[in-house]
Amino acid sequence: MNKAVLSVFTGLGLLDEAFRREGFCVVSAGDIVTGQDIRNFVSTKDSFQGVIGGSPCQEFSGLKPASLKTDYSQLMIEEFKRVVLESDVDWYLHENVKGVPDVKIKGYNHQRLIINQGWFEPIQRLRIIQFGCKNGGHIEIETKKILKECDSLALASDKRPFYELKMLQGLSKDFDLPEFTLAGKKKMVGNGVPLSMGVVIASAVKKFVNKNNKNNSLNMNFVTDRTVVFITLKSVLKMVAMKLTALILVASLKQV
Ligand SMILES: C[S@@+](CC[C@H](N)C(=O)[O-])C[C@H]1O[C@@H](n2cnc3c(N)ncnc32)[C@H](O)[C@@H]1O
């Protein structure tokens, strides 16, 4: 049985939605904008198969002046790592901007991939996906040709109208966040992982999980087969030993 996936720094939940579309059951630890600070979240061991999330990236993007930078984004990466270790998951997937440091976690191998949104739609934007897993596997995302050169990208600080940002991120025109101000809505949508890209990432993880499950069941069968051979051999040896004992007994009785 596949366990659920834990989403952290959920934001609008675009990355979660992409994983759901690929058949994963996703549960969320929430987001600070809706009152859930990751620093107060305590996970449980053995409940989840993987952790996904894009931690805040402001300090890693070239857009913020050096004088205004803090260590907040790095602190949030440490929180991401803590949740992965606490949950003791098989794999993790971290999404962020180009300047993000490596998110390496003890006990997991580490893969860093650059994905261009321009492979999926006419928007140029680089995203860094970092994937780690316990068993030495990896994910494969096909590098594609950029569809069309274009400098348009949805940003958290985007000046364009809300409906345009929704379209860029793959959201329906009816999508709304009524409890947020217009600036808040645009920030949430601009922060999200576009659905077209999220689905490709989630599909690559699904392939990894399926392959992993298949290998595990093969190993289980191997153990089962070996166990059956061992039990059969043990019973044959027991029978031979009993027969020999009986023969010796009969022979010694005959001598008497
Ligand atoms: C890059 S966005 C995530 C976008 C999301 N992956 C999506 O596809 O919609 C980062 C999110 O981290 C949230 N965040 C920042 N600090 C946080 C904290 N201490 N605890 C929980 N969430 C936090 C922000 O509010 C923001 O929504």
The ligand as an SDF file (V2000), in Angstrom:
LIG
                    3D

 27 29  0  0  0  0  0  0  0  0999 V2000
    7.3530   29.1680   -2.9180 C   0  0  0  0  0  0  0  0  0  0  0  0
    5.9190   29.2680   -1.9790 S   0  0  0  0  0  0  0  0  0  0  0  0
    5.2160   27.6340   -2.1310 C   0  0  0  0  0  0  0  0  0  0  0  0
    4.3470   27.4860   -3.3290 C   0  0  0  0  0  0  0  0  0  0  0  0
    3.6730   26.1370   -3.4430 C   0  0  0  0  0  0  0  0  0  0  0  0
    4.6490   25.0790   -3.5840 N   0  0  0  0  0  0  0  0  0  0  0  0
    2.7020   26.0830   -4.6070 C   0  0  0  0  0  0  0  0  0  0  0  0
    2.9810   25.3910   -5.6000 O   0  0  0  0  0  0  0  0  0  0  0  0
    1.6410   26.7240   -4.5570 O   0  0  0  0  0  0  0  0  0  0  0  0
    6.5670   29.2620   -0.3340 C   0  0  0  0  0  0  0  0  0  0  0  0
    5.5050   29.3150    0.7400 C   0  0  0  0  0  0  0  0  0  0  0  0
    6.1340   29.1970    2.0260 O   0  0  0  0  0  0  0  0  0  0  0  0
    5.2960   29.8700    2.9450 C   0  0  0  0  0  0  0  0  0  0  0  0
    6.0260   30.0940    4.2190 N   0  0  0  0  0  0  0  0  0  0  0  0
    6.9890   31.0060    4.4960 C   0  0  0  0  0  0  0  0  0  0  0  0
    7.4200   30.8660    5.7660 N   0  0  0  0  0  0  0  0  0  0  0  0
    6.7130   29.8390    6.3150 C   0  0  0  0  0  0  0  0  0  0  0  0
    6.7050   29.2340    7.6140 C   0  0  0  0  0  0  0  0  0  0  0  0
    7.4920   29.6490    8.6120 N   0  0  0  0  0  0  0  0  0  0  0  0
    5.8600   28.1920    7.8250 N   0  0  0  0  0  0  0  0  0  0  0  0
    5.0240   27.7420    6.8440 C   0  0  0  0  0  0  0  0  0  0  0  0
    4.9930   28.2950    5.5970 N   0  0  0  0  0  0  0  0  0  0  0  0
    5.8300   29.3280    5.3360 C   0  0  0  0  0  0  0  0  0  0  0  0
    4.9230   31.1400    2.1980 C   0  0  0  0  0  0  0  0  0  0  0  0
    3.7750   31.7380    2.7400 O   0  0  0  0  0  0  0  0  0  0  0  0
    4.7210   30.6180    0.7760 C   0  0  0  0  0  0  0  0  0  0  0  0
    3.3570   30.3560    0.5210 O   0  0  0  0  0  0  0  0  0  0  0  0
  1  2  1  0
  2  3  1  0
  2 10  1  0
  3  4  1  0
  4  5  1  0
  5  6  1  0
  5  7  1  0
  7  8  2  0
  7  9  1  0
 10 11  1  0
 11 12  1  0
 11 26  1  0
 12 13  1  0
 13 14  1  0
 13 24  1  0
 14 15  1  0
 14 23  1  0
 15 16  2  0
 16 17  1  0
 17 18  1  0
 17 23  2  0
 18 19  1  0
 18 20  2  0
 20 21  1  0
 21 22  2  0
 22 23  1  0
 24 25  1  0
 24 26  1  0
 26 27  1  0
M  CHG  2   2   1   9  -1
M  END
$$$$
